[in-house]
């Protein structure tokens, strides 16, 4: 796993499929997403590499229930004591109470998804027994007040996190950046593409200088303008 400093307070943690983010407020850390199953030890190593200990991570906020985002949550929560958060509509799938609905693939997405799935470990990873459920507009205790933004479409309970004080936006998989040329685009592998596009338009209206995606390189300047252009061209 690669650990990349984006800002003095913000690091990108990149896995073979997908990525997570580590945000720092003084002595307290917040993890946004948790990588695929079996990532707990790698997350702990990344935290140690930054001169911290797992117990400094107070919360793990999951943007949605897909395995490349929640797989390491239970393991790392056990190591750190961190509280796990997810939207109420995705929380039952995060807890493993029932399987989540699969994406409605466009034809071109099927082979791409099949190749990505080969890089993921088996999906029999442990599930967090306790998940604190959040909803649209909730404020979380990091980043000067991180606002939960419900962005359904990729999954029913997908969320973004907006930190107005710092101009930072975590989009989850509502938005992505191409691994080929870095172009920003609407999220793929969606449950409902039309709702994903509506969520993208909502995110484009937020005041964001930095946008951190679930897949692909973040935008580190002028993110609001970039998202606005993508939203204008999205069909």
Secondary structure as GFF3:
##gff-version 3
##sequence-region A 1 235
A	DSSP	beta_strand	2	7	.	.	.	ID=ss1
A	DSSP	beta_strand	10	14	.	.	.	ID=ss2
A	DSSP	beta_strand	19	25	.	.	.	ID=ss3
A	DSSP	beta_strand	28	32	.	.	.	ID=ss4
A	DSSP	alpha_helix	40	49	.	.	.	ID=ss5
A	DSSP	three_ten_helix	54	56	.	.	.	ID=ss6
A	DSSP	beta_strand	57	61	.	.	.	ID=ss7
A	DSSP	alpha_helix	67	70	.	.	.	ID=ss8
A	DSSP	alpha_helix	73	80	.	.	.	ID=ss9
A	DSSP	beta_strand	83	87	.	.	.	ID=ss10
A	DSSP	alpha_helix	88	94	.	.	.	ID=ss11
A	DSSP	alpha_helix	107	117	.	.	.	ID=ss12
A	DSSP	beta_strand	132	134	.	.	.	ID=ss13
A	DSSP	beta_strand	139	140	.	.	.	ID=ss14
A	DSSP	beta_strand	146	150	.	.	.	ID=ss15
A	DSSP	beta_strand	159	163	.	.	.	ID=ss16
A	DSSP	beta_strand	168	172	.	.	.	ID=ss17
A	DSSP	beta_strand	175	177	.	.	.	ID=ss18
A	DSSP	beta_strand	184	186	.	.	.	ID=ss19
A	DSSP	alpha_helix	193	204	.	.	.	ID=ss20
A	DSSP	beta_strand	210	213	.	.	.	ID=ss21
A	DSSP	alpha_helix	223	233	.	.	.	ID=ss22
###
